[in-house]
Amino acid sequence: MATNGTRVKGMSSVRYEELKRMLEDRRREIMSEVHEKIRDVRTESGHGKMSEVFDQGESSEADIQEDIEFALIQMKAETLTRINEALSRLEEGEYGYCYECGEDISEQRLRALPFAVRCKDCEQARENALQRDRLLAQRSSSLFFDISG
């Protein structure tokens, strides 16, 4: 652990504490949002929604809204998992460093995306490579269909 001026695998205690505080603040914020959404869902279902009579359109709209709420809760839960993983990487001294080049990931990037595992340049290169692979796959599949058609 990085305290009293010590370092975690080359990370200054100041950077360690800043990153830890940022991750924990973000985790608390998301947990609060998830608990609020769950409370809202329980409150809505407990206030007589079941006793109301819906026509087919209203019922369908209510189902869609419930699906959206569930998807939002699921996304927040996945984000919490990623933040917990980031906290583990921080304790191991691996957080804040790019998986590809090993350089520091900028604090600005980590604030925007606290579970980032690559610096901006390496992530951009990865995305470009993925896009290039998708285009090549599309071209080869369209050539296959052109030949067989």
N, C-alpha and C positions, 0 to 999 in steps of 0.2 A: 504494500500500500504506500502511496506517496504522501507523506506528511513530514513536517519539520524540515523542509528543504531537501528531502531525499527524492529519488527519481524512480519511476517504474519503467524499466527497460529503456532508458534514455529520455523519458518524458519528464519535463520539469514538474515540480509539485504544483506550481501555479496553473499550468495547462491542465494537469490532471484534475485539480479541484474545479476549474472552470467547466471542463467537459462533464465531470460527474454531476455538478449542480445543474447544468443545462439538461442532461438526460433525465435526472430525477424530477426536475420541474416539468419537463414535457410528459413524463410518465404520470405525474400527479394530475396534470391538466387533462390528459386523455382518459384516465380512470374516472375523473369527475364527470367528464362528458358521457362516458359509458353508463355510469350509475344514474345520471340524469335521464338519459334515454330510456333506460330500463324502468325507472320510476314513472316516466311519462306513459310508457306502454301499459304499465300496471294500473296507473290512475285512469287512463282512458277505458281500459277494459272493465274496471271496477265501477265506473259511473254510468252504468245502465246501457252501454253500447249493445249488450247482448239482448236487452229487452226492446230495443228499437226495431222497427220493421223497415227493412231496406228493399227497394226494388232491385232488379238484377244489375242495373247500371251502378247504383250506389254501392251495392255489395262488391261488385268488381273493383270499383274505385277504392273502397276500404281495403280490399285484399292487396291491391297494388301498393297502397300507402304502407301497409304492414310489411310487405316484402321489402320496400325501400328502407324502412326503419330497421328491419333485421339486417339488411345488407350493410347499412351504416354501422351498426353495432359490430358486425363481423369484421369490417375494415378496421375499426378502432381496435378491436381485440388483436388483429394481426399486427397492427402498428405497435401495440403494447409488447407483443412477443418480440418484435424486432428491436425495440428499445431495451428490453431485458437482455437480449443477446448482446447488444452494444455495451451495456453495463458490464457484462461478463468479459467481453473483449477488453474493456477499459481496465478491469482488475488484473487481467493477464498481460496488460501492457501492449495490446495489439490494436486498441481503438484509436482512431484518429490518423492512422497510417494507411496509405493506399496498398491494397492487395497486389497490385501490378508493379508499381515502381518503388514502393516503400517510403515515398516522401509523405510529409504531413498533408493531410486533407485540410483545406482552409477552414477556419472557424466559421466563416460566413456560410460555406457549403454545409457544414455540420449543423449549424443553426436551422438552415432550411430543410435539411434532410438528415436528421440525427443518426440514422442507421446507415449512412453512406459507407461503402467499403472501398470506394475508388475515388481518386482525385478527379477533378473536372475533366482534365485532359485525357486521362485513361478511360473514364466513363464514356467520353465522346468517341474515342477510338473504338471502344467496345461496341457502342451503338452503331457506328458507321460500319463495322465489320458485320454485325448482325443484319443490318439493312442490305449490305452487299450480298450476303448469303441468301437472304429472302428473294432479292431480285434475280440472282442466278438460279435459284430453285424455280421461280416463276417462269423464267425464260426457258429452262430445260423442260418443264412440264408443258409449256405452250408449244415448244418444238415437237414434243412427243405427240401432242394432239393434232398438230398440223400434218405430220407425216402419216398418222393413222387415219386421218379424216378424209 
